[in-house]
Amino acid sequence: MSEFATQYQQTCDAVLDELRRTLASIDPNSLERLTDEILAAEQVFFIGVGRVLLSLQAICKRLAHLGIKAHYVGEITEPAITKNDLLIVGSGSGGSLFPLNIAKKARNTVGCKIVHIGSNPNSEMKDICDFMVRIPVRTKFYLEDEIDSCQPMTSLFEQSLLLVGDILAKLIIERQKLDMKGLWQYHANLE
């Protein structure tokens, strides 16, 4: 095996180990509550920036595949959010300006439910959101109880966020007894 192949395998093992530890560390009660809120909402909105937004957009798309009215803030066809809706804020630090200010506006002008998915339980988001789903991984603050990562910056958070979204989608399918084959009716068909 070449040196690169060995490094590749070691890196794969390290990343997968980090993901296993991270997913195991998330409070299942917070995930169950998030699932309940998603299913109770008339519409679900997502807000984040950067790579977090990319993960949230993938989750948004997957929820739409389940027949859930899901949108991300800023999309060209974004409808109005109402008090009957849910805003999911993705921010590891909980202090990213755009998501934080959107959450404040949603709280103060609309009064919808707000859930923060992040790493930092002591951020300004704690006073805005109804509850938090904590993914306790390395942030720029290097909190004592965070799961460390060999990966650059906040890769572990973004990866874990995407996987949590797919895991929740699977749990919603099971809870709602959705027919996997029938879900294709919601998939894009102009491909």
ABEGO torsion letter per residue (X at the ends): XBAAAAAAAAAAAAAAAAAAAAAAABBAAAAAAAAAAAAABABBBBBBBEAAAAAAAAAAAAAAAAGBBBBBBGBAABBBBBAABBBBBBBAAGABAAAAAAAAAAAAAAGBBBBBBBABAABAAAAABABBBBBBBBBAAGBAABBBBABBEAAAAAAAAAAAAAAAAAAAAAAAGBBAAAAAAABBAAX
